[in-house]
Amino acid sequence: MKFEAVIGLEVHAELATATKIFCGCATKYGAEPNTQTCPVCLGLPGALPVLNEKVVEYCLRAGLALNCRIADYSKLDRKNYFYPDLPKAYQISQYDLPLCRDGFLRLASGKTIRITRIHIEEDAGKLIHSPEGEGYSLVDYNRAGVPLIEIVTAPDLATPEEAVEFLEKLRRILMYLGISDCKMEEGSLRCDANISLKPAGAKHLGTKTELKNINSFKALGRALAYEIERQSELLAEGKTVKQETRKWEEAKQRTLPLRSKEETQDYRYFPDPDLVPIELDPAYVAAIAASLPELPEAKKRRFIEEYKLPEYDADLITGSKHLADFFEAVLKFYFSPKAASNWIMGEVLRLLGEEGLTPEALAVNPAHLADLLRRIDAGEISVSQGKTVFEKVFRTGASPEEIIRAEGIRQISDEARLRAVVAQVLQTYPQSVHDYLNGKTKAAQFLIGQIMRETKGQANPQVIKVLLEEELAKLAQG
């Protein structure tokens, strides 16, 4: 029997606020354990929470960007469960009245993925387990009370590829909004995936499993693919799928059971008595809507229409708001969109990759790249020399002019000077000349290489190509 997968995602994004959701403790990542805590986020008796207004604003920004309806009345609830990293033994979240609901996000295929709800809640602490066999765990409560939004989709995703695309698009939007850094390696964007299988064409849903705390796109795709295969084999053998929470074990490329899946009633939700309900003024919501930036898909379409970029270029560059902003900043000094796009996709991304940096860390002055590209166009330096100069611009922050002057980099285009070098090389390598004259055209590349070596890479490639062809033609004529 053929089965179809039904997938829904629950995405937790850590909000980029300076302080926690219910207290004034800092949210800085990587601080010494338990140095960013207070009685409120430690859940000590008598400590009262106060809602951080910025958290509400950031959630609304996400909801508006994802086409959600915004509630005019909302509240916060206690979600009760015990876990060692949850100091109060309950999490403050939102149950039946989330801030945002009924939105959507479209995939590249045009398929609409419904977003059921977006709500705010606090994060738990972090458990640090001892090496195997030593039998203890440590708790860092710095993360307890860090603000999150949880974005819940309807079960509209049918394949691991669709799930990965959805998460990538969502990450881009959240980063464009400036409400989360979405660093999956630091846990500021995490994903739970609910997956079930049903016979092809059937309307009823099968028993689902929940894959917990997936923190990379590759892991999401692999975990879902594994789970589809595992559940397919069970159903094909006439066995049942257990409703449970499972974890993805990256090292062994498999999912493993964690615990049985809780039902909503197990959490015994009730309104938090220490926090007043949230009543939203329509004018406040309208002001947030008016402040939203141009989002990735709109920017991509504009880059294609306004700058005539190929879709591939536009998609890659708008994949990062910082990269897109850098591209447009370069165009203010040098309006040749395709040339700028090529350089950014080539040298800029290559150097960022070599240094293990994200586009947000790019510190090159856009005017410097524009200046470099103008010098290449003018024939002052070759493309090869331009790459050398740009690498130094990238690493030192110096201007192209400073680097070119300091290192004496200039392209030689003087025909008389280059013709003498060509003649010298032809005399030095008679076998290559003989090969070329006898039809082995690749020998010309060797000769060009020798000319470049003689000029220390400063010869103008177009000029030497013409001169070489002229001199070889003379030799061919005898």
Secondary structure, 3 states (H helix, E strand, C coil): CCEEEEEEEEEEEECCCCECCCCCCECCCCCCCCCCCCCCCCCCCCCCCCCCHHHHHHHHHHHHHCCCEECCEECCEEEECCCCCCCCCEEEECCCCCCEEEEEEECCCCCEEEEEEEEEEECCCEEEECCCCCCCEEEEHHHCCCEEEEEEECCCECCHHHHHHHHHHHHHHHHHHCCCCCCHHHCCEEEEEEEEEEECCCCCCCCCEEEEEECCHHHHHHHHHHHHHHHHHHHHCCCCCCCEEEEEECCCCEEEEEEECCCHHHHCCEECCCCCCEECCHHHHHHHHHCCCCCHHHHHHHHHHHHCCCHHHHHHHCCCHHHHHHHHHHHCCCCCHHHHHHHHHHHHHHHHHHHCCCHHHCCCCHHHHHHHHHHHHCCCCCHHHHHHHHHHHHHHCCCHHHHHHHHCCCCECCHHHHHHHHHHHHHHCHHHHHHHHCCCCCHHHHHHHHHHHHCCCCECHHHHHHHHHHHHHHHHHC
